[in-house]
Amino acid sequence: MSRSQLKQHFGVGDGTLSEWLRGLEPPAWTQRPNAKDDLRELAIELRRAGCSVPKIAVELSVSKSTAYLWTKHIPLDRTPAEREERQRRHMEHMREARWEPHRRARDADRAAIGTRLGEWVGELSDRELLLAGAVAYWCEGAKEKPWHQTTLSLLFINSDPRLILLFLRYVELLGVEPARLTYRLSIHETADVPAATEWWSEVVGVPAERFRRPTLKKHMPSTVRRNVGDSYRGCLIVYVPKSSRLYWEVEGVMGGIAASGDRWRAARM
């Protein structure tokens, strides 16, 4: 029987009848369908999937209070670990939202500076290229050691293709024929060696068949490596055979650069 039928049958009011029926479900035939029943079920599914009340409200286009009433009986975190992880994600999201405008402004400023100074550099003169190439080699190339002095040929190794190309321009200016150069990859044994070789061959414009057998770095389980993934292509070694006289020239240019530094230091004293 419906509530109206029960009130008429017993001759009581709503308050008394409600007290009598407390805890009892009304018969199914008396329940009218709710237009938002589907949304309610979807809200419950989202809550069980770990969504917060505000997110559910946005997803279903309902108010936060409605989303809360529909899902308040479902705890968001089943375990303390889940609660800790959710709080960590929330803090990370808040941090990202806070710093995103700053990062956009920083990136735009960085791009503008790069464009302006890149245009300022323009084309290098032969003298500028000789100076830049010598400094780059002295930083990244093979050099004589005080405890093992021997005649060296030029050997340059780097993971930055821009420095590799600078060195190639430099030795070409020194009169080295491109066919004299040899190339070898130095890379971790777990990397994709063929793909890295092909990538470097495109950078330097030399067929991969001209590359010598790569030097593979052995895996050390105790080492935490960060240079992994598709972007890791190892280092390229460029060797100039029989170039000891060119090594002396690099050494001489660096001596001149150092002497200019001595004069600058003396002027400051």
C-alpha positions as CSV (number, residue, x, y, z in Angstrom):
1,M,0.0,0.0,0.0
2,S,1.1,3.6,-0.6
3,R,1.4,6.2,2.2
4,S,-1.9,7.8,1.2
5,Q,-3.6,4.4,1.4
6,L,-2.1,3.7,4.8
7,K,-3.0,7.1,6.2
8,Q,-6.6,6.6,5.1
9,H,-6.7,3.0,6.4
10,F,-5.4,3.8,9.9
11,G,-6.6,7.4,10.1
12,V,-3.2,8.8,11.1
13,G,-1.1,11.8,9.9
14,D,2.2,12.0,8.1
15,G,4.3,12.3,11.3
16,T,2.9,9.2,12.9
17,L,3.0,7.2,9.7
18,S,6.7,8.2,9.1
19,E,7.5,7.0,12.6
20,W,5.8,3.7,12.0
21,L,7.6,3.2,8.6
22,R,11.1,4.2,9.7
23,G,13.7,1.9,8.2
24,L,11.2,0.3,5.7
25,E,11.7,0.6,2.0
26,P,8.6,1.7,0.1
27,P,7.2,-0.7,-2.4
28,A,8.8,-0.5,-5.9
29,W,5.5,0.4,-7.6
30,T,5.2,3.6,-5.6
31,Q,8.7,4.9,-6.7
32,R,8.7,7.3,-9.6
33,P,11.7,7.2,-12.0
34,N,14.2,10.0,-11.5
35,A,15.6,11.8,-14.6
36,K,19.0,11.9,-12.9
37,D,19.2,8.2,-11.9
38,D,21.7,7.5,-14.8
39,L,23.9,10.4,-13.7
40,R,23.8,9.2,-10.1
41,E,25.0,5.8,-11.2
42,L,27.7,7.3,-13.2
43,A,28.8,9.5,-10.3
44,I,29.1,6.4,-8.1
45,E,31.2,4.7,-10.8
46,L,33.5,7.8,-11.0
47,R,33.8,7.9,-7.2
48,R,34.7,4.3,-7.0
49,A,37.4,4.9,-9.7
50,G,39.0,7.5,-7.4
51,C,37.5,10.8,-8.7
52,S,37.0,13.7,-6.2
53,V,33.6,15.3,-5.7
54,P,34.6,18.5,-7.6
55,K,35.8,16.5,-10.5
56,I,32.6,14.5,-10.6
57,A,30.6,17.7,-10.5
58,V,32.5,19.0,-13.5
59,E,32.3,15.8,-15.4
60,L,28.5,15.4,-15.0
61,S,27.7,19.2,-15.1
62,V,26.0,19.1,-11.7
63,S,26.6,21.1,-8.5
64,K,29.2,20.0,-6.0
65,S,26.5,19.5,-3.3
66,T,24.6,17.1,-5.6
67,A,27.7,15.2,-6.4
68,Y,28.5,14.9,-2.7
69,L,25.0,13.7,-1.8
70,W,25.2,11.0,-4.5
71,T,28.6,9.7,-3.5
72,K,29.1,10.5,0.2
73,H,28.6,6.9,1.2
74,I,31.6,5.8,-0.9
75,P,35.0,6.6,0.7
76,L,37.5,8.1,-1.7
77,D,40.5,6.2,-0.2
78,R,40.2,2.6,0.6
79,T,43.6,2.5,2.4
80,P,46.0,5.0,4.0
81,A,48.4,4.4,1.1
82,E,45.7,5.4,-1.4
83,R,45.0,8.6,0.7
84,E,48.7,9.5,0.7
85,E,49.0,8.9,-3.0
86,R,45.9,11.0,-3.7
87,Q,47.2,13.8,-1.6
88,R,50.6,13.7,-3.3
89,R,48.9,13.9,-6.7
90,H,46.7,16.8,-5.5
91,M,49.8,18.7,-4.2
92,E,51.6,18.1,-7.5
93,H,48.6,19.4,-9.4
94,M,48.4,22.5,-7.3
95,R,52.1,23.1,-7.7
96,E,51.8,22.7,-11.5
97,A,48.9,25.1,-11.7
98,R,50.7,27.7,-9.6
99,W,54.0,27.6,-11.6
100,E,52.6,27.1,-15.1
101,P,52.2,30.9,-15.8
102,H,55.7,31.4,-14.6
103,R,57.1,28.6,-16.8
104,R,55.3,30.0,-19.9
105,A,56.7,33.4,-19.3
106,R,60.2,32.0,-18.6
107,D,60.1,29.8,-21.8
108,A,58.9,32.8,-23.9
109,D,61.8,34.9,-22.5
110,R,64.3,32.2,-23.1
111,A,63.1,31.7,-26.7
112,A,63.3,35.5,-27.3
113,I,66.9,35.7,-25.9
114,G,67.9,32.7,-28.0
115,T,66.5,34.3,-31.2
116,R,68.1,37.7,-30.5
117,L,71.6,36.4,-29.7
118,G,71.5,33.8,-32.4
119,E,70.8,36.5,-35.0
120,W,73.6,38.6,-33.3
121,V,76.2,35.9,-33.9
122,G,75.5,35.6,-37.6
123,E,78.1,34.0,-39.8
124,L,81.5,33.3,-38.1
125,S,84.6,34.6,-39.7
126,D,87.6,32.3,-40.3
127,R,89.3,33.8,-37.3
128,E,86.3,33.4,-35.1
129,L,85.8,29.8,-36.2
130,L,89.5,29.0,-35.4
131,L,89.2,30.5,-31.9
132,A,85.8,28.7,-31.2
133,G,87.0,25.4,-32.6
134,A,90.3,25.5,-30.6
135,V,88.4,26.2,-27.4
136,A,85.8,23.5,-28.1
137,Y,88.6,21.0,-28.8
138,W,90.6,21.9,-25.7
139,C,87.4,21.3,-23.6
140,E,86.2,18.1,-25.2
141,G,89.0,16.6,-27.3
142,A,91.8,14.2,-26.4
143,K,94.9,16.0,-24.9
144,E,98.4,15.0,-23.8
145,K,98.8,14.1,-20.2
146,P,101.8,15.2,-18.1
147,W,102.4,11.6,-17.0
148,H,102.1,10.2,-20.6
149,Q,103.4,12.7,-23.1
150,T,103.1,11.4,-26.6
151,T,102.4,12.7,-30.1
152,L,98.6,13.0,-30.4
153,S,96.3,13.2,-33.4
154,L,93.0,15.1,-33.1
155,L,90.3,13.1,-31.5
156,F,87.0,14.8,-30.5
157,I,84.1,13.2,-28.6
158,N,80.8,14.7,-27.7
159,S,77.0,13.9,-27.4
160,D,76.0,17.3,-28.6
161,P,75.5,17.4,-32.4
162,R,76.1,21.1,-32.5
163,L,79.6,20.7,-31.1
164,I,80.3,17.8,-33.4
165,L,79.4,20.0,-36.4
166,L,81.4,22.9,-35.1
167,F,84.5,20.6,-34.9
168,L,83.9,19.3,-38.5
169,R,83.8,22.9,-39.7
170,Y,86.9,23.7,-37.7
171,V,89.0,20.8,-39.1
172,E,87.8,21.6,-42.6
173,L,89.0,25.1,-42.2
174,L,92.4,23.6,-41.1
175,G,92.6,21.9,-44.5
176,V,91.4,18.4,-43.5
177,E,89.7,16.5,-46.3
178,P,86.4,15.0,-45.1
179,A,87.4,11.5,-46.4
180,R,90.3,11.5,-43.9
181,L,87.9,11.5,-40.9
182,T,86.8,8.4,-39.1
183,Y,83.7,8.0,-37.0
184,R,82.9,5.7,-34.1
185,L,80.0,5.6,-31.7
186,S,80.5,5.3,-27.9
187,I,77.3,4.1,-26.4
188,H,75.8,2.0,-23.6
189,E,75.3,-1.6,-24.5
190,T,71.6,-1.5,-23.6
191,A,70.9,1.3,-26.2
192,D,69.6,0.9,-29.7
193,V,73.0,1.0,-31.4
194,P,71.8,0.7,-35.1
195,A,69.3,3.5,-34.6
196,A,71.8,5.7,-32.9
197,T,74.4,5.0,-35.6
198,E,71.8,5.9,-38.3
199,W,70.9,9.1,-36.4
200,W,74.6,10.3,-36.2
201,S,75.2,9.4,-39.8
202,E,72.4,11.8,-40.8
203,V,73.9,14.5,-38.5
204,V,77.4,14.4,-40.1
205,G,76.2,13.5,-43.6
206,V,78.3,10.3,-43.8
207,P,76.9,6.8,-44.6
208,A,76.6,4.5,-41.6
209,E,78.8,2.0,-43.4
210,R,81.8,4.3,-42.8
211,F,81.4,4.1,-39.1
212,R,83.8,1.9,-37.2
213,R,82.8,-0.8,-34.8
214,P,81.1,1.0,-31.8
215,T,82.6,1.1,-28.3
216,L,80.0,-0.4,-26.0
217,K,79.9,0.7,-22.3
218,K,79.2,-2.2,-20.0
219,H,76.1,-2.1,-17.8
220,M,76.7,-1.5,-14.1
221,P,73.6,-2.5,-12.0
222,S,74.7,-0.2,-9.2
223,T,74.7,2.9,-11.5
224,V,71.5,4.9,-11.8
225,R,71.4,6.0,-15.4
226,R,69.3,8.9,-16.6
227,N,70.5,9.0,-20.2
228,V,68.0,6.4,-21.3
229,G,65.1,6.2,-23.8
230,D,64.8,7.1,-27.5
231,S,66.6,10.4,-27.0
232,Y,69.8,8.7,-25.8
233,R,72.2,8.3,-28.8
234,G,75.5,8.0,-27.0
235,C,78.6,10.1,-28.0
236,L,80.2,10.4,-31.4
237,I,84.0,10.1,-31.7
238,V,85.6,11.9,-34.6
239,Y,89.2,11.0,-35.3
240,V,91.6,12.8,-37.6
241,P,94.5,10.4,-38.5
242,K,98.1,11.7,-38.7
243,S,97.2,15.2,-37.4
244,S,99.8,15.7,-34.7
245,R,100.8,19.0,-36.4
246,L,97.2,20.2,-36.2
247,Y,97.2,19.3,-32.5
248,W,100.2,21.6,-32.1
249,E,98.2,24.3,-33.9
250,V,95.3,23.9,-31.5
251,E,97.8,24.0,-28.6
252,G,99.3,27.2,-30.0
253,V,95.9,28.9,-30.3
254,M,95.0,28.0,-26.8
255,G,98.4,29.4,-25.6
256,G,97.5,32.7,-27.3
257,I,94.1,32.8,-25.7
258,A,95.6,32.1,-22.3
259,A,98.2,34.9,-22.9
260,S,95.4,37.3,-23.5
261,G,93.9,36.3,-20.2
262,D,97.2,37.0,-18.5
263,R,97.3,40.5,-19.9
264,W,93.7,41.0,-18.8
265,R,94.5,39.8,-15.3
266,A,97.6,42.1,-15.1
267,A,95.5,45.1,-16.2
268,R,93.1,44.5,-13.3
269,M,95.9,44.4,-10.7
